[in-house]
Amino acid sequence: MNERDNPGTGAAAEGSTAPYKYEYKYKYLYQQQSPDASETEPPTKAASSPAAKDAEPVSAGPEAKTPEPTEKGKGKKRGVLLVIALIFILAGLAWYLYYLFVLSVHETTDDAYVNGDMVTISSRTNGTVVEVGVEDTDRVVAGQVLVRLDPVDAKISLLNAEGQLGQAVRNASQQIEQARQADAAVAQRRAEYQQRLSEYQRRHPLLAEHAVSREDVDNGRRAVDAARAALAQAEYSAAAARAQVNGSKITDFPSVIQARAQFLSAWVNHFNDAIISPIDGYAARRQVQVGQRVQAGQTLLTVVPLRDLWIDANFKETQLKNIRIGQPVKITTDQYGDQVFHGKVAGLDAGTGAAFALLPAENATGNWIKVVQRLPVRVELDADELAKHPLRIGLSTYTTIDTHDTEGKVLATVPRAKPLLSTDVYQHELQHADQAADAIIQANAAPVTGN
C-alpha cells in the first residue's frame, strides 16, 4: 500500500518522519541538530563541545556559496603588489647605480699574489763549509757572515799568486836595467866609432906625403867600418831592449799587470772564505750543511728583503682597457682580513703569462681553443703600511684598481733613474787587495840607480 491509497497513513508517516528529514543536513553539514530534534532530543556532548566543532571539517554543500571579495580587499591586494614591484624597481636602480659609479670604474681580481726580490747567496770559490751562521726565518743585515769556508786552499793559492807577482816585478826590473845597459853600450860604440873615424881622417892626408903606408890607411878605414857596424848593432839591441820596456813603470808591464790580477783574485778568494750577505733581509731556503764541499756558484741559501715587496695582479685582457700607470689600488689579504693596503700601478708586463711560460702554447697547430689570457700588472705597496703589517712572498690578495683617471700612460716612457738594488759590502775587499799588491811590488822592484 502506498501513500496515495492511504493518504492518512502517508500524512501520518510524513508527520512522524518530519523531525528526521533534514537531520543529516543539520547534523553533519551545518554542525547542528534540526530544530525539531533539538526540542525532542538533548544535544549530545560531542556535538555541543567546541572541540568537536573544530575537529570536524566543514564542507561546502551545494547550497553553500563563496563570498565575493569586497573593494577593501581588492585595494589591499593591489597595494601589496605595488610595494613588491617598487622594491624590485628600487633594487634594480640601486644595482645600476652601483655598477655605473663603482663597478664600471673599478677592476678587481683575486688572481693576485705578493712578490719580491729573492737574493741567492752562492759561493764564489770552492771549499769545505766549516760554519753556518743563520737559519731560516733569521734576521740578516748587510755584511753579516752567513757561511764560512775552510781557508786552507785559498791561502795556498794566495801564496802562489804572491810569488808570481814578485817574480813578475823582478823580471820587469831586469828588463828595465837591460834597456839601460843597451843604451850605455850604444854610447860606448859611438865613442869607439868616433875614435876610429878621427884616426882615419888624420892618417889619410899623410898618404900623399908618404908619411904613412897605404896598409895603415886601409886598416884605419876597415876599423872605421867595423866601429860603424858595431854602433849600428848596439843601436838595434838598445831599440829591442827599449821595446820591451817602452818607457813604462814597473806597474805598467803586461806581465806585472797579469800577475797583479791573479794576486787580487787570490786575495779576494782567500778573504771570501767568509760568505757575507749583500743586503738586509730574512734568511730562507737554507741548503748548506757543515762539512759540505761546495763549488763556485753553488746556491747556499736565499735572503729576502721583505721591505721591498709588490703585488703581481693578473688581470684578464678584457679588464685592461682603462688600467694606467699611477692609478690608485686597494689590496686586502687573507692574512690580515679587513686590513686595507694602498698602492699604485707601477706598470704592465710586456707579455701574458702564457707567452713567458716554460712551454708556451702553439696556437698554429690547428686544434685551437680561445682562452682569455691574463696579463701581470705590478702594484707598488705603501712602505709605511708594509712596515706595520709585513707580508710574505706568495700570499694571495684581492686587488682593486680605481680606473677613474685614464690620463696616465700604459707603458713606461723613461728609463729608471737609479739602480733598483745596490750594495757596497764588497768594496773594501778590492781596496785592501790593492794595498797588499802595491806592497809586494815595492818590495821586489829594483832601486833606481840613475837615468
Protein Blocks (a to p, Z undefined) as FASTA:
>chain_A
ZZklmmmlmmmmmmmmmmmmmmmmmmmmnopacfklmmmpccdfklmpmklmmmpccddd
fkbccddddfklmmmmmmmmmmmmmmmmmmmmmmmmmmmmmmmmcccdfbbcdddddddd
ddfbdcddfbdfbdehiacdehiafbdcdfklmmmmmmmmmmmmmmmmmmmmmmmmmmmm
mmmmmmmmmmmmmmmmmmmmmmmmmmmnomacfklmmmmmmmmmmmmmmmmmmmmmmmmm
mmmnnopafklpmklmmmmmmmmmmmmmmmmmpccdfbdcddehiabdehiacdehiafb
dcddfklccddddddfklmmmgcehiacddddfklomaccddddfbdcfbdfklmpmbdc
dfknopacdddddddddddddfklmmmmccdehiacdddddfkbambcfbdfbdcfbdfb
dcfklmmmmmmmmmmmmmmmmmmpccdfbZZ
